[in-house]
Amino acid sequence: MKLFATADLHLGMKFSTFGDAGPDLSQARYGALERCVEAANKEKCELFIIAGDLFDRQNVASSDILKAAELLSGFAGSALLILPGNHDFFTGADGKPWGEFLRVMESSSVPVQLLSETRRYDLDHFDLPVSVFPGPCNKKHSSKDSISWIKDTPVKRDGSRLFLGLAHGSVEGYSPDTEGRYFPMTQAQLEQAPVDVWIVGHTHRPAPEEGTVTPRFFIPGTPEPDGFDCRHQGGSWILECSGGNVVTYTRIGTGGYRFYEIEAEIERAGEIGAALSVETPEKSLLSLYLKGALEKSEYDKLPAVFDDLRKRYFYLRTDVTNLDEVVNRQTVDDEFTAGSFPHRLLRALLEEGDVEAAQIAYRKLGETAN
């Protein structure tokens, strides 16, 4: 039996801080879902699992719900398993987005099991020897996990059935959650629960590394990167199971865009291009941090260099906070009033030949002025 496991699609995300690129990034999330369904069908997966945050928020537009339902209706396997996450948490059968989503899916040929309750779900009615133990979210933030109920659930193993845990929340050692606000779980909890394998959503970085020996839990990560802190290509897991054992697990790439953060120290504007080792720039979003010091003539070339990069990359964000103009006598005379403290200080340092100290002082004076 094969399972396709994904999470954190965040359909309906707006990307408002990315300007004109926002609508394309929003649309890309549907492209990722479509590729997920295609991959699951190609691999003949029996279950398609979404471990939370299919939608970016509860009041997502009806058009987003309809589009998600249309894409998921293309799954050719036995059933869809969907867990409410902390962005699309469950508040009742009639509430958005789930009441509307389930009504739309009624006309679909693929069965849907929304895992909205903390109870055991047996999938025998789908002709699958699987029992699911979910930890759904019923609010956006919680200092308590939603899986504690599982540890006291009696389970009888005979090797013919898969006991599957699904949860959405932070995992100690894997998720940034310093305040413990996102249904925090420990690795010990996951390992000690009476399930064979876990699929855990919320963390947008996937785990484990491929090749890990007999992993007990899998984090799909987001199938489409969504920010500069998301540095993988986007993907999902395909698990092949036999009884209660994971026989193989394979990472499937599903992302369309890539986010890159690059820091470069330069002495000439022409060195920027050499510092960029990015594949498929037309599908890449680049956050470029520059540092160093340039002669004025080189500094003046930066706007043209940035304009050229914007033509090559899908999106460009630049930060030149730590990139100075090289300080020299001409710079000092042009920028500071003769006889002023900054003018006297910088000219003295330059005349003493302490260029490094002059550059530091020039930077500090600029920071003070700002």
C-alpha positions in Angstrom: 0.0 0.0 0.0 1.3 3.4 -0.9 0.5 6.7 0.9 1.0 10.2 -0.6 1.7 12.6 2.3 1.7 16.4 2.0 0.8 19.4 4.2 0.9 23.1 4.5 -0.3 24.1 1.0 -1.8 27.3 2.4 -4.1 27.8 -0.6 -5.3 31.4 -0.7 -2.1 32.9 0.6 -1.9 36.4 -0.7 1.9 37.2 -0.7 1.0 40.9 -0.4 4.6 42.0 0.5 5.9 40.7 -2.9 4.2 43.4 -5.0 3.4 42.4 -8.6 4.8 38.9 -7.9 2.1 38.2 -5.3 -0.6 36.8 -7.6 1.7 34.4 -9.4 3.0 33.1 -6.1 -0.5 32.6 -4.9 -1.4 30.7 -8.1 1.7 28.6 -7.8 0.3 26.9 -4.7 -2.5 25.4 -6.9 0.1 24.2 -9.4 1.9 22.4 -6.6 -1.4 20.7 -5.5 -2.0 19.6 -9.1 1.5 18.1 -9.3 0.9 16.3 -6.0 -2.3 14.7 -7.3 -0.5 13.8 -10.6 2.4 12.2 -8.7 0.1 10.3 -6.4 -1.8 8.9 -9.4 1.4 8.0 -11.2 2.7 6.1 -8.2 -0.7 4.5 -7.7 -1.1 5.6 -4.2 -4.1 4.4 -2.3 -4.3 7.3 0.2 -3.7 11.0 -0.3 -3.0 12.6 3.0 -3.0 16.3 3.9 -1.6 16.9 7.4 -3.1 20.3 8.0 -3.3 23.8 6.5 -4.7 22.9 3.1 -6.1 26.5 3.3 -4.2 29.6 4.5 -7.1 30.8 6.7 -10.7 29.9 7.7 -12.4 32.6 5.7 -10.7 31.7 2.4 -12.6 32.7 -0.7 -15.2 30.3 -2.0 -13.4 30.3 -5.3 -10.3 28.9 -3.6 -12.3 26.2 -1.9 -13.9 25.2 -5.3 -10.5 25.1 -7.0 -9.0 22.9 -4.3 -11.9 20.5 -4.5 -11.6 20.3 -8.3 -7.9 19.5 -8.1 -8.3 16.9 -5.3 -11.2 15.3 -7.2 -8.6 14.2 -9.7 -7.1 11.7 -7.2 -7.6 8.2 -8.5 -6.9 6.3 -5.3 -9.1 5.0 -2.5 -9.6 8.0 -0.3 -8.4 11.5 0.8 -7.5 12.0 4.4 -7.5 15.7 5.5 -6.5 17.0 8.9 -7.5 20.5 10.0 -4.4 22.6 10.8 -3.9 25.7 12.8 -4.7 28.0 9.9 -7.8 26.1 8.7 -8.8 24.8 12.1 -12.1 23.0 12.6 -15.0 24.9 14.3 -17.9 22.8 13.2 -19.4 21.0 10.2 -21.1 24.2 8.9 -18.2 26.5 9.3 -15.7 27.7 6.7 -13.8 26.2 5.1 -14.7 22.6 5.9 -18.5 22.7 5.6 -18.3 24.3 2.2 -15.4 22.1 1.1 -17.2 18.9 2.0 -20.4 20.0 0.3 -18.5 20.7 -2.9 -16.7 17.3 -2.6 -20.0 15.4 -2.4 -20.2 15.3 -6.2 -16.7 13.9 -6.4 -15.9 10.2 -7.0 -13.1 10.2 -4.5 -14.2 9.6 -0.9 -13.0 12.2 1.7 -12.4 11.6 5.4 -12.0 14.9 7.3 -10.2 14.0 10.5 -11.8 16.6 12.8 -12.3 14.5 15.9 -9.8 13.1 18.4 -10.7 9.5 18.0 -9.6 6.4 16.1 -10.8 6.2 12.4 -10.8 2.8 10.9 -10.6 2.8 7.1 -12.1 -0.6 6.4 -15.1 1.0 4.6 -12.5 2.1 2.0 -11.1 -1.5 1.9 -7.9 -0.3 3.5 -6.4 -2.1 6.6 -5.5 1.2 8.2 -6.5 2.9 11.5 -5.8 6.6 11.8 -5.1 8.5 15.0 -5.4 12.2 14.3 -4.4 15.3 16.3 -6.6 18.0 14.6 -6.4 21.7 15.4 -9.5 23.5 16.8 -7.9 26.9 17.1 -5.0 28.8 15.7 -2.8 28.7 18.8 -2.5 26.3 21.6 0.1 25.6 24.3 -1.2 22.0 24.4 -0.7 19.3 21.9 -3.7 17.5 20.3 -2.2 13.9 20.4 -2.1 13.1 24.2 -5.3 11.2 23.9 -3.6 8.6 21.7 -1.2 7.2 24.3 -4.1 5.5 26.3 -5.8 4.0 23.2 -5.6 0.2 23.2 -4.0 -1.2 20.0 -3.7 -4.9 19.1 -1.0 -5.5 16.5 -1.0 -8.6 14.3 1.2 -7.3 11.5 -1.6 -6.9 9.0 -2.8 -3.4 9.8 -1.2 0.0 9.6 -1.7 2.3 12.6 -1.1 5.8 11.3 -0.8 9.0 13.4 -1.5 12.3 11.8 -0.8 15.6 13.6 -0.3 19.3 13.0 2.0 21.3 15.2 5.5 22.0 16.2 7.9 19.2 17.0 10.8 19.7 19.5 14.1 19.9 17.6 12.4 20.4 14.2 10.1 23.4 14.5 10.8 27.0 15.6 8.2 27.5 18.4 10.1 29.2 21.3 6.8 30.3 23.0 5.1 26.9 22.6 2.1 28.3 20.8 1.7 25.8 18.0 0.3 22.6 19.6 3.9 21.6 20.7 4.9 17.9 20.6 8.1 16.2 21.7 9.8 13.5 19.8 9.3 11.2 22.8 5.6 11.6 22.5 5.6 10.6 18.9 7.9 7.6 19.5 6.0 6.3 22.5 2.5 6.6 20.9 0.9 3.2 19.8 1.2 4.0 16.1 3.5 2.6 13.4 4.3 5.9 11.7 3.5 9.6 12.0 2.8 12.2 9.4 3.2 15.7 10.9 2.3 19.0 9.4 3.1 22.6 10.3 6.8 22.7 9.9 7.6 23.9 6.3 11.0 22.2 6.2 10.8 18.5 5.4 12.2 15.7 7.6 13.8 13.2 7.8 16.8 13.2 5.5 16.4 10.5 2.9 18.4 7.4 4.0 17.5 7.6 7.7 17.1 4.2 9.1 13.5 3.2 10.0 12.2 6.7 10.7 9.1 6.8 12.9 7.7 10.2 11.7 7.7 12.2 8.5 7.3 15.9 8.0 6.2 16.6 4.5 7.1 20.3 4.5 5.3 22.7 2.2 5.0 21.4 -1.4 5.6 25.0 -2.7 8.1 27.3 -1.1 6.5 30.4 0.4 9.3 32.7 1.7 13.0 33.3 2.0 13.2 31.1 5.1 12.0 28.2 3.0 15.1 27.1 1.1 14.1 23.7 -0.3 12.4 23.1 -3.6 9.1 22.1 -2.2 7.9 18.5 -2.0 6.0 15.6 -0.4 6.5 12.1 0.7 5.5 8.8 -0.8 5.5 6.0 1.7 5.2 2.3 0.7 3.9 0.3 3.7 3.4 -3.4 4.3 1.3 -4.1 7.4 2.7 -1.9 10.1 6.1 -1.3 8.4 7.3 1.5 6.2 9.1 -0.4 3.4 10.3 2.5 1.4 10.0 6.3 1.5 10.7 8.7 -1.4 10.8 12.4 -1.6 8.8 13.9 -4.6 9.6 17.4 -5.7 6.5 19.5 -6.4 7.5 23.1 -6.1 7.6 25.6 -9.0 9.5 28.6 -7.5 12.7 28.8 -5.4 13.6 31.3 -2.8 17.3 32.2 -2.4 19.1 34.4 0.2 22.6 35.3 -1.0 25.2 37.4 0.9 28.2 38.7 -1.0 31.1 41.0 -0.2 32.1 43.0 -3.3 34.6 45.6 -4.4 33.1 46.2 -7.8 29.5 46.2 -9.1 30.5 43.7 -11.8 31.2 41.1 -9.1 27.6 40.7 -8.2 26.8 38.4 -11.1 29.6 36.0 -10.3 28.3 35.7 -6.7 24.9 34.3 -7.9 24.8 30.6 -8.4 21.1 30.2 -9.0 19.5 27.7 -11.3 16.4 28.7 -13.4 16.6 32.4 -12.4 13.3 33.1 -14.2 11.6 30.9 -11.5 13.7 32.2 -8.6 13.1 34.9 -6.0 16.4 36.4 -4.8 17.1 38.3 -1.6 20.5 39.9 -2.1 22.6 41.2 0.8 25.7 43.1 -0.2 28.5 44.3 1.9 31.9 45.9 1.4 33.0 49.2 0.1 32.9 50.5 -3.5 34.5 53.4 -5.2 31.9 56.1 -6.1 32.1 55.2 -9.8 31.3 51.5 -9.0 28.6 52.5 -6.5 26.9 54.5 -9.1 26.6 51.4 -11.3 24.5 49.5 -8.8 21.0 50.7 -10.1 21.8 49.5 -13.6 23.0 46.2 -12.3 19.9 45.7 -10.2 17.7 46.6 -13.2 19.4 43.9 -15.2 18.9 41.4 -12.4 15.2 42.2 -12.2 14.8 41.3 -15.9 16.5 37.9 -15.2 14.9 36.9 -11.9 11.3 36.5 -11.1 11.7 38.7 -8.1 14.6 40.7 -6.6 15.0 42.2 -3.1 18.2 44.0 -2.4 19.8 45.2 0.9 22.8 47.5 0.6 22.8 48.6 4.3 26.2 47.2 4.8 27.6 48.3 1.4 29.5 51.6 1.7 31.0 54.0 -0.7 34.8 54.0 -0.4 35.8 57.0 1.7 38.5 59.3 0.3 39.4 62.9 0.4 37.0 63.8 -2.4 34.1 61.9 -0.6 34.8 63.7 2.6 34.9 67.2 0.9 31.7 66.5 -1.0 29.7 65.2 1.9 30.8 67.2 4.9 31.2 70.9 5.7 34.8 71.9 5.8 35.9 72.3 9.5 33.1 70.3 10.8 33.9 67.4 13.3 33.2 64.7 10.7 35.3 66.5 8.1 38.2 67.0 10.4 38.0 63.4 11.8 37.9 61.7 8.4 40.6 63.9 6.8 42.9 63.2 9.8 42.4 59.4 9.6 43.0 59.5 5.8 46.1 61.6 6.2 47.5 59.2 8.8 46.9 56.4 6.2 44.4 54.5 8.4 41.9 53.8 5.6 40.2 51.0 7.5 39.5 53.3 10.5 38.3 56.0 8.2 35.9 53.6 6.5 34.5 52.5 9.9 34.1 56.1 11.1 32.4 57.0 7.8 29.9 54.2 8.3 29.2 55.2 12.0 28.7 58.8 11.0 26.3 57.7 8.3 24.3 55.6 10.8 24.2 58.5 13.2 22.9 60.8 10.5 20.1 58.3 9.6 
